[in-house]
Amino acid sequence: MAEPTAGGLEEYIVVAEDSPPNRTILALLLKKIGFKVVECEDGDIAWKFLDENRDKNVVAVISDLMMPNMDGLEFLRRVRNDGRFTDMPFVFVTAVSDKDYLFEAKSLKVHGYILKPVTFRRVSEKIQQLFPRKKFPQLAG
């Protein structure tokens, strides 16, 4: 698994989530543990950001599964089909437990899930799994 770049370069996480409250909660939690966050309303907007902002140090994607315009699976498919992002950590935040979705996500090399409702503990544990050598602030959750 890729580790974030050292040396003071800002590290971005792209959050694709169509629910404004869930998107806000995710962004606030990720900012608390030291990331810059790009908030996107759906997979289409998130994909355009990734594709057009090669100068940003995007270290991971957290995406809802069910979204309008481009759902999480299609977004993950595009990410995996682009050589720049083949190994980028990609996590779904979802309440969906449909085995077909989960099987397809696994076949596309998703790095895991954060189950809704989103909590600081769930987010911070998943981020720590993605970046085990990175030190994060210990905050009350």
KEMARTI-269995 format. One record per residue (C-alpha): residue number from 1; residue in three letters; x, y negated, z. Coordinates in nm, 2 decimals. Each point is the difference from the previous one (the first is absolute). Layout:
- resi | resn | xx | yy | zz
- NUM | Ala | X | Y | Z
...
END
This chain:
- resi | resn | xx | yy | zz
- 1 | Met | 0.00 | 0.00 | 0.00
- 2 | Ala | 0.13 | -0.34 | -0.09
- 3 | Glu | 0.10 | -0.23 | 0.28
- 4 | Pro | -0.07 | -0.38 | -0.01
- 5 | Thr | 0.29 | -0.20 | -0.13
- 6 | Ala | 0.22 | -0.15 | 0.27
- 7 | Gly | 0.17 | -0.33 | 0.00
- 8 | Gly | -0.29 | -0.24 | 0.08
- 9 | Leu | -0.20 | 0.05 | -0.32
- 10 | Glu | -0.36 | -0.04 | 0.07
- 11 | Glu | -0.19 | 0.33 | -0.02
- 12 | Tyr | -0.35 | 0.00 | -0.15
- 13 | Ile | -0.28 | 0.24 | 0.04
- 14 | Val | -0.29 | -0.01 | -0.25
- 15 | Val | -0.34 | 0.05 | 0.16
- 16 | Ala | -0.28 | 0.09 | -0.24
- 17 | Glu | -0.33 | 0.00 | 0.19
- 18 | Asp | -0.34 | -0.13 | -0.12
- 19 | Ser | -0.14 | -0.05 | 0.35
- 20 | Pro | 0.11 | -0.35 | 0.12
- 21 | Pro | -0.01 | 0.09 | 0.37
- 22 | Asn | 0.21 | 0.32 | -0.05
- 23 | Arg | 0.24 | -0.18 | -0.23
- 24 | Thr | 0.05 | -0.28 | 0.26
- 25 | Ile | 0.05 | 0.26 | 0.28
- 26 | Leu | 0.26 | 0.19 | -0.20
- 27 | Ala | 0.18 | -0.32 | -0.10
- 28 | Leu | 0.02 | -0.13 | 0.36
- 29 | Leu | 0.13 | 0.33 | 0.13
- 30 | Leu | 0.27 | 0.03 | -0.27
- 31 | Lys | 0.11 | -0.36 | 0.06
- 32 | Lys | 0.03 | 0.08 | 0.37
- 33 | Ile | 0.25 | 0.26 | -0.07
- 34 | Gly | 0.20 | -0.22 | -0.23
- 35 | Phe | -0.12 | 0.04 | -0.36
- 36 | Lys | -0.12 | -0.26 | -0.25
- 37 | Val | -0.34 | 0.11 | -0.13
- 38 | Val | -0.15 | -0.04 | -0.34
- 39 | Glu | -0.38 | 0.03 | 0.04
- 40 | Cys | -0.19 | 0.13 | -0.30
- 41 | Glu | -0.38 | 0.05 | -0.04
- 42 | Asp | 0.04 | 0.31 | -0.22
- 43 | Gly | 0.24 | 0.23 | -0.18
- 44 | Asp | -0.01 | -0.21 | -0.31
- 45 | Ile | 0.12 | -0.31 | 0.17
- 46 | Ala | 0.26 | 0.20 | 0.20
- 47 | Trp | 0.14 | 0.16 | -0.32
- 48 | Lys | 0.03 | -0.34 | -0.17
- 49 | Phe | 0.19 | -0.13 | 0.29
- 50 | Leu | 0.24 | 0.29 | 0.00
- 51 | Asp | 0.05 | -0.01 | -0.38
- 52 | Glu | 0.05 | -0.38 | -0.01
- 53 | Asn | 0.22 | -0.05 | 0.31
- 54 | Arg | 0.31 | 0.20 | -0.05
- 55 | Asp | 0.20 | -0.26 | 0.21
- 56 | Lys | -0.19 | 0.09 | 0.32
- 57 | Asn | 0.14 | 0.26 | 0.22
- 58 | Val | -0.32 | 0.22 | 0.02
- 59 | Val | 0.08 | 0.29 | 0.23
- 60 | Ala | -0.34 | 0.17 | 0.02
- 61 | Val | -0.37 | 0.00 | -0.10
- 62 | Ile | -0.30 | 0.05 | 0.23
- 63 | Ser | -0.32 | 0.05 | -0.20
- 64 | Asp | -0.36 | 0.07 | 0.06
- 65 | Leu | -0.12 | 0.30 | -0.19
- 66 | Met | -0.35 | -0.12 | -0.11
- 67 | Met | 0.02 | -0.35 | -0.16
- 68 | Pro | -0.17 | -0.17 | -0.29
- 69 | Asn | 0.18 | -0.07 | -0.33
- 70 | Met | 0.29 | 0.24 | 0.06
- 71 | Asp | -0.03 | 0.25 | 0.28
- 72 | Gly | 0.29 | 0.12 | 0.21
- 73 | Leu | 0.06 | 0.32 | -0.20
- 74 | Glu | 0.03 | -0.19 | -0.33
- 75 | Phe | 0.23 | -0.25 | 0.17
- 76 | Leu | 0.21 | 0.28 | 0.14
- 77 | Arg | 0.01 | 0.16 | -0.34
- 78 | Arg | 0.13 | -0.32 | -0.16
- 79 | Val | 0.26 | -0.05 | 0.27
- 80 | Arg | 0.13 | 0.36 | -0.04
- 81 | Asn | 0.01 | -0.03 | -0.38
- 82 | Asp | 0.22 | -0.31 | 0.01
- 83 | Gly | 0.37 | 0.09 | 0.04
- 84 | Arg | 0.06 | -0.30 | 0.23
- 85 | Phe | -0.24 | 0.13 | 0.26
- 86 | Thr | 0.02 | 0.38 | -0.03
- 87 | Asp | 0.12 | 0.05 | 0.36
- 88 | Met | -0.16 | -0.31 | 0.16
- 89 | Pro | -0.17 | 0.09 | 0.33
- 90 | Phe | -0.38 | 0.00 | -0.07
- 91 | Val | -0.25 | 0.05 | 0.28
- 92 | Phe | -0.38 | 0.02 | -0.02
- 93 | Val | -0.21 | -0.16 | 0.27
- 94 | Thr | -0.34 | 0.17 | -0.02
- 95 | Ala | -0.29 | 0.16 | 0.16
- 96 | Val | -0.04 | 0.24 | -0.29
- 97 | Ser | 0.06 | 0.36 | 0.07
- 98 | Asp | -0.12 | 0.15 | -0.33
- 99 | Lys | 0.25 | 0.28 | -0.08
- 100 | Asp | 0.00 | -0.08 | -0.38
- 101 | Tyr | 0.12 | -0.35 | 0.07
- 102 | Leu | 0.26 | 0.12 | 0.25
- 103 | Phe | 0.13 | 0.27 | -0.23
- 104 | Glu | 0.04 | -0.24 | -0.29
- 105 | Ala | 0.17 | -0.26 | 0.23
- 106 | Lys | 0.24 | 0.27 | 0.12
- 107 | Ser | 0.08 | 0.11 | -0.36
- 108 | Leu | 0.09 | -0.37 | -0.07
- 109 | Lys | 0.24 | 0.01 | 0.30
- 110 | Val | -0.18 | -0.23 | 0.24
- 111 | His | 0.20 | -0.04 | 0.32
- 112 | Gly | -0.29 | 0.04 | 0.24
- 113 | Tyr | -0.32 | -0.15 | 0.13
- 114 | Ile | -0.10 | -0.25 | 0.26
- 115 | Leu | -0.35 | 0.09 | 0.12
- 116 | Lys | -0.26 | -0.27 | 0.05
- 117 | Pro | -0.07 | -0.17 | 0.22
- 118 | Val | 0.34 | -0.17 | -0.03
- 119 | Thr | 0.18 | -0.04 | 0.33
- 120 | Phe | 0.35 | -0.14 | 0.08
- 121 | Arg | 0.10 | 0.35 | 0.12
- 122 | Arg | -0.10 | 0.17 | -0.32
- 123 | Val | 0.17 | -0.26 | -0.22
- 124 | Ser | 0.32 | -0.02 | 0.20
- 125 | Glu | 0.04 | 0.38 | 0.03
- 126 | Lys | -0.04 | 0.04 | -0.38
- 127 | Ile | 0.25 | -0.28 | -0.07
- 128 | Gln | 0.24 | 0.15 | 0.24
- 129 | Gln | -0.03 | 0.33 | -0.18
- 130 | Leu | 0.06 | -0.17 | -0.33
- 131 | Phe | 0.31 | -0.18 | 0.12
- 132 | Pro | 0.14 | 0.21 | 0.29
- 133 | Arg | 0.34 | -0.18 | 0.02
- 134 | Lys | -0.15 | -0.35 | 0.01
- 135 | Lys | -0.05 | -0.16 | 0.34
- 136 | Phe | -0.34 | -0.16 | 0.06
- 137 | Pro | -0.11 | -0.23 | 0.29
- 138 | Gln | -0.17 | 0.19 | 0.28
- 139 | Leu | -0.34 | -0.18 | 0.03
- 140 | Ala | -0.30 | 0.09 | 0.21
- 141 | Gly | -0.26 | 0.16 | -0.23
END
